[in-house]
């Protein structure tokens, strides 16, 4: 059996467990929390109206694109370490868009398709290797296209033959570059991936002829600089399900995940200063210089040093550290589309990046990433705090609180309706939630 055939068999036949389904429900609630403010125009966003003018035909493909963009527009959506990208904002838009056009699936069928998609996403990330991301590809856009296609194959109950063709059609369309980070095209990548997965499924259903074998292998070979590990596509599939372990990582801040441990280190320094009875104003006055250390290459995603707008600020360690020191939080309004917060910029200009050359390069194992923030004060004192990625992950994010915050502008009745349907306990819940997520 070839690699693609074996993948198709697993996609069609494997059975997710109850724990995986509960994790899927949590992922869907987080997706609602991060997409709702954009869908309801609660935050500045010119991208969705512009996209509607181009993709306004109401087709399944257009709906998938719009919903994918909305879910990723705030960069507040979940992350998966194996995938090294954002799986839900590709997989769920494809599934919801198809369900909106043909609302006949039961809730377990939907959840299982989502679980299969996340499994495929994580395995593609491992198979492509860390080299793939380092070469400049945006995993959410590229590998996400194939992952969403796998989810649709399961959702549509395709047989193994059509599933293999579908994976190949999706693989040959997969594209997206990290060079677009800091622009509206980055979230559009999620929309493109969902749209391409839908079109690949439509072509497979129509009986369009495509190679059933060899395309996924060729895709990995062509894009991993000789580092591809295709055995990771199949080994121990679903044992455990990757939506359960290592699981989805939910974001506490609307910024690039590569900035989070730096932000948390800065927050700890701020809190320690306040605990001495001194004020924030005195801390900001005393700071002469700020350095942030990390493994070599650890800022590959957070690459923007001098942002020019709120979107670019999401990828700036300098801006993130300064904002946290000032406000004790990374506020959505400081990272939304539009002008930068002028109160943050002078402090951000004092931040210098100092990669720790004694640490293993980030490409060796991103799980070992850390940020060490050092504040140099006027009196010569240095305040230092180190925060590792693993410490950040150990602090669970309250997805329920994220969802309540996203829905706070709705009526009490609407809040209750959305909250109930987001639990996805019944097929009726799925239908209600799907109807609310029409972009």
C-alpha positions in Angstrom: 0.0 0.0 0.0 1.4 3.4 -1.0 1.6 6.4 1.4 -1.5 8.1 -0.1 -3.5 4.9 -0.1 -2.7 4.3 3.5 -3.6 7.9 4.4 -6.9 7.6 2.6 -7.7 4.4 4.5 -7.0 6.1 7.8 -9.1 9.1 6.9 -12.0 7.0 5.9 -12.0 4.3 8.6 -10.4 5.6 11.8 -12.8 6.3 14.7 -12.1 9.3 17.0 -12.8 8.8 20.7 -14.8 10.8 23.2 -11.9 12.8 24.5 -11.0 13.9 21.0 -14.6 15.0 20.4 -14.6 17.1 23.6 -11.3 18.8 22.6 -13.0 19.4 19.2 -15.9 21.2 20.9 -13.4 23.4 22.7 -11.7 24.2 19.5 -15.0 25.2 17.9 -15.8 27.5 20.8 -12.4 29.2 20.4 -13.0 29.6 16.7 -16.3 31.3 17.4 -14.6 33.6 19.9 -11.9 34.8 17.5 -14.0 35.1 14.3 -17.2 36.7 15.8 -15.7 40.2 16.4 -14.6 40.3 12.7 -17.9 38.9 11.4 -19.9 41.4 13.4 -17.6 44.4 12.7 -16.7 44.9 16.3 -13.1 45.7 15.4 -11.6 47.7 12.6 -11.2 45.5 9.6 -11.3 46.6 5.9 -10.3 43.2 4.6 -13.7 41.4 5.0 -15.7 44.1 3.2 -13.2 44.1 0.3 -13.3 40.3 0.1 -17.1 40.3 0.1 -16.9 42.6 -3.0 -14.9 39.9 -4.8 -16.2 36.7 -3.2 -19.8 37.7 -2.7 -21.6 35.0 -4.8 -22.6 32.9 -1.8 -20.9 29.8 -3.2 -19.5 27.2 -0.8 -16.0 28.2 -2.0 -16.5 31.9 -1.3 -18.1 31.2 2.1 -15.2 29.1 3.1 -12.7 31.8 2.0 -14.6 34.6 3.9 -14.9 32.5 7.1 -11.3 31.5 6.9 -10.2 35.1 6.6 -12.5 36.2 9.5 -11.1 33.5 11.8 -7.5 34.4 11.3 -7.9 38.2 10.9 -7.1 39.0 14.5 -4.3 36.4 14.8 -6.0 35.3 18.0 -6.8 31.7 16.8 -5.4 28.4 18.0 -2.0 27.0 17.1 -0.7 23.4 16.9 2.9 22.7 17.6 3.3 19.7 15.3 1.6 21.6 12.5 3.5 24.8 13.3 0.4 26.7 12.2 -3.2 27.4 12.8 -5.4 24.4 11.9 -8.9 25.4 13.0 -9.1 28.5 10.8 -8.6 26.4 7.7 -10.5 23.2 8.6 -13.6 24.7 10.3 -14.3 27.3 7.6 -14.3 24.5 4.9 -16.6 22.3 7.1 -19.0 25.1 8.1 -19.2 26.4 4.5 -20.1 23.0 3.2 -22.6 22.4 6.0 -24.3 25.7 5.4 -25.0 24.6 1.8 -26.0 21.0 2.7 -27.1 21.0 6.4 -27.7 17.3 6.7 -24.7 16.0 8.7 -25.1 15.0 12.4 -22.9 16.6 15.0 -20.6 13.6 15.5 -19.9 13.4 11.8 -18.9 17.1 11.9 -16.7 16.7 15.0 -15.0 13.6 13.6 -14.2 15.4 10.4 -12.6 18.2 12.3 -10.5 15.7 14.4 -9.3 14.0 11.2 -8.3 17.4 9.8 -6.3 18.3 12.9 -4.6 14.8 12.8 -3.7 15.4 9.2 -2.4 18.9 9.9 -0.1 17.7 12.7 1.2 14.8 10.7 1.9 17.0 7.7 3.9 19.4 9.9 6.0 16.6 11.3 6.5 15.1 7.8 7.5 18.4 6.3 10.1 19.0 9.1 11.1 22.3 10.7 13.0 23.1 7.5 9.7 23.7 5.7 8.7 26.7 7.8 12.3 28.0 7.8 12.3 28.0 4.0 9.6 30.6 4.0 6.3 28.6 3.6 3.3 29.5 5.7 2.1 26.1 7.0 -1.4 27.3 7.7 -1.8 28.1 4.0 0.1 25.2 2.4 -0.2 22.2 4.7 -3.6 23.5 5.8 -5.0 23.1 2.3 -4.4 19.3 2.5 -5.5 19.1 6.1 -8.8 20.7 5.3 -9.2 18.5 2.3 -8.8 15.4 4.5 -11.5 16.8 6.9 -13.9 17.3 3.9 -13.2 13.7 2.7 -14.3 12.4 6.0 -17.2 14.8 6.3 -18.5 13.8 2.9 -18.0 10.1 3.5 -15.9 9.7 0.4 -14.5 6.3 -0.4 -10.7 5.7 -0.3 -10.3 6.1 -4.0 -11.9 9.6 -4.1 -10.1 10.6 -0.9 -6.8 9.8 -2.5 -7.6 11.9 -5.6 -8.9 14.7 -3.4 -5.6 14.8 -1.4 -3.7 15.0 -4.6 -5.8 17.9 -6.0 -5.4 19.7 -2.8 -1.7 19.2 -2.6 -1.1 20.5 -6.1 -2.9 23.8 -5.1 -1.2 24.3 -1.8 0.7 27.6 -1.6 1.4 30.6 0.8 4.5 32.5 1.9 5.5 33.9 5.3 6.7 37.0 3.4 3.0 38.2 3.7 3.1 38.3 7.5 2.1 41.7 8.8 -0.5 42.2 6.0 -4.1 41.2 5.4 -2.9 38.5 3.1 -1.7 36.4 6.0 -5.3 35.8 7.3 -6.4 35.5 3.7 -4.0 32.5 3.5 -6.4 30.7 5.8 -9.3 31.6 3.5 -7.5 30.5 0.4 -6.6 27.2 2.0 -10.2 26.5 2.9 -11.4 27.6 -0.5 -8.9 25.3 -2.3 -9.9 22.4 -0.1 -13.6 22.9 -1.0 -12.8 23.2 -4.7 -10.7 20.0 -4.5 -13.6 18.2 -2.9 -16.0 19.4 -5.5 -13.7 18.2 -8.3 -13.2 14.8 -6.7 -17.0 14.5 -6.3 -17.5 15.4 -9.9 -15.2 12.5 -10.9 -12.4 14.8 -12.2 -9.3 12.8 -13.0 -6.3 13.3 -10.8 -3.3 11.2 -9.7 -4.4 9.0 -6.8 -0.8 8.3 -5.7 2.5 10.1 -5.3 1.3 13.7 -5.1 1.6 14.2 -1.3 5.1 12.5 -1.4 6.1 14.8 -4.3 4.8 17.9 -2.4 6.9 17.0 0.6 10.0 16.3 -1.4 9.7 19.5 -3.4 9.4 21.8 -0.4 11.5 20.4 2.5 15.1 20.8 1.2 15.7 17.1 1.6 14.5 17.0 5.2 11.0 15.5 4.7 10.1 12.6 7.0 7.1 11.0 5.2 6.9 8.1 7.8 5.4 10.6 10.2 2.3 10.8 8.0 1.2 7.4 9.1 3.0 6.2 12.3 0.7 5.7 15.2 -2.2 7.5 13.5 -4.8 8.6 16.2 -2.7 7.1 19.1 -3.4 9.6 20.6 -5.4 11.9 18.5 -3.4 15.1 17.8 -6.3 17.3 18.8 -5.8 15.7 22.3 -2.0 15.5 22.5 -0.1 17.7 22.0 -3.5 19.4 21.4 -4.6 22.7 20.3 -2.9 25.7 21.9 -5.4 28.6 22.6 -4.0 32.1 22.5 -4.2 34.4 25.5 -3.2 37.4 23.4 -4.1 38.6 19.9 -0.5 38.5 18.7 1.9 36.1 17.1 2.5 33.0 19.3 6.2 33.7 18.9 5.8 36.8 21.1 3.8 35.3 24.0 6.6 34.2 26.4 8.3 37.6 25.9 5.0 39.3 26.8 4.6 37.1 29.9 8.2 37.7 31.0 7.6 41.5 30.8 4.3 41.2 32.7 6.1 39.3 35.5 8.7 42.1 35.7 6.0 44.7 35.9 4.2 42.8 38.7 7.4 42.3 40.7 8.1 46.1 40.5 4.6 46.9 41.6 4.9 44.5 44.5 7.7 46.7 46.0 5.1 49.5 46.4 6.3 51.5 43.4 4.2 52.7 40.5 4.2 51.8 36.8 5.1 55.4 36.0 8.2 55.2 38.1 9.2 51.9 36.3 8.8 53.4 32.8 10.8 56.5 33.9 13.6 54.3 35.3 14.0 52.1 32.2 17.1 53.0 30.1 17.3 49.9 27.9 15.4 46.6 27.4 16.9 43.5 25.9 15.1 40.3 24.8 17.1 37.1 24.4 15.9 33.9 22.6 17.4 30.9 20.8 19.0 31.8 17.4 16.2 32.0 14.8 13.5 32.2 17.6 12.2 35.4 16.1 11.5 33.9 12.7 7.8 34.5 13.0 8.0 37.7 15.2 10.2 39.3 12.6 8.9 42.9 12.5 11.2 45.2 14.4 9.6 48.6 13.6 5.9 48.1 12.9 4.0 50.7 10.9 0.4 49.6 11.9 -1.5 47.5 14.3 -1.3 44.4 12.1 2.5 44.5 11.9 2.6 45.1 15.6 1.4 41.6 16.2 4.7 40.3 14.9 6.9 42.8 16.8 8.7 41.7 20.0 9.5 45.3 20.6 6.0 46.6 20.5 4.6 43.6 22.5 7.0 44.0 25.3 6.4 47.7 25.6 2.7 47.3 25.5 2.7 44.7 28.3 4.9 46.9 30.5 2.6 49.8 30.1 -0.8 48.1 30.3 -0.3 44.7 31.9 -2.1 43.2 28.9 -2.0 43.0 25.1 -5.2 44.9 24.2 -7.0 44.1 21.1 -7.3 47.7 20.1 -3.5 48.1 20.1 -3.1 45.2 17.6 -6.1 45.9 15.4 -6.0 47.4 11.9 -5.0 51.1 11.9 -2.5 53.3 13.5 -0.1 52.3 16.2 -0.5 53.4 19.8 1.8 56.4 20.1 2.1 55.8 23.9 3.8 52.5 23.2 6.3 53.5 20.5 8.9 55.4 22.6 9.3 52.4 25.0 9.3 49.9 22.1 12.3 51.9 20.6 14.3 51.0 23.7 14.0 47.2 23.1 16.9 45.4 21.5 17.0 41.8 20.3 20.0 39.8 21.6 19.8 36.2 20.4 21.5 33.7 22.8 24.1 32.0 20.7 24.7 29.4 23.4 21.2 28.1 23.0 20.3 25.4 20.5 18.9 27.0 17.3 15.1 27.3 17.2 14.9 25.1 14.1 16.3 22.1 16.1 13.4 22.1 18.5 10.9 25.0 18.7 9.5 23.5 21.9 12.6 24.7 23.7 12.0 28.3 22.8 12.3 30.9 25.6 12.4 34.7 26.0 14.5 36.4 28.6 13.6 40.1 29.1 16.1 42.3 30.9 15.3 45.9 32.0 18.3 48.1 32.6 17.5 51.0 35.0 19.0 54.4 35.5 20.7 53.3 38.8 22.5 50.5 37.1 20.1 47.8 38.4 19.1 45.1 36.0 15.7 43.3 36.3 15.7 40.0 34.5 12.9 37.4 33.8 13.1 34.3 31.7 9.9 32.6 30.4 9.9 29.3 28.4 7.4 28.2 25.9 6.6 25.2 28.1 5.8 27.5 31.0 3.5 29.5 28.8 1.6 26.4 27.7 1.3 25.2 31.3 -1.0 28.2 32.0 -4.3 27.1 30.5 -6.3 29.7 28.5 -9.9 30.2 29.5 -11.7 29.7 26.2 -15.1 30.3 27.9 -13.9 33.8 29.0 -12.6 34.5 25.4 -16.0 33.6 24.0 -17.9 35.7 26.6 -15.7 38.7 25.8 -16.4 38.2 22.1 -20.1 38.1 22.6 -20.4 40.9 25.1 -21.9 43.4 22.6 -24.7 41.0 21.7 -28.1 40.9 23.4 -28.5 38.6 26.4 -30.8 36.4 24.3 -28.3 36.2 21.4 -25.4 35.5 23.9 -27.4 32.6 25.4 -28.2 31.2 22.0 -24.7 31.3 20.8 -23.3 29.9 24.0 -25.7 27.0 24.0 -25.1 26.1 20.3 -21.3 26.4 20.7 -21.4 23.4 23.1 -22.4 21.2 20.1 -24.2 18.6 22.2 -26.8 17.9 19.5 -27.2 18.1 15.8 -29.6 21.0 16.4 -26.8 22.9 18.0 -24.6 22.4 15.0 -27.3 23.7 12.7 -27.9 26.8 14.8 -24.2 27.6 15.1 -23.6 27.0 11.4 -26.4 29.4 10.5 -24.9 32.1 12.8 -21.5 31.7 11.1 -22.6 32.7 7.7 -20.1 35.4 6.8 
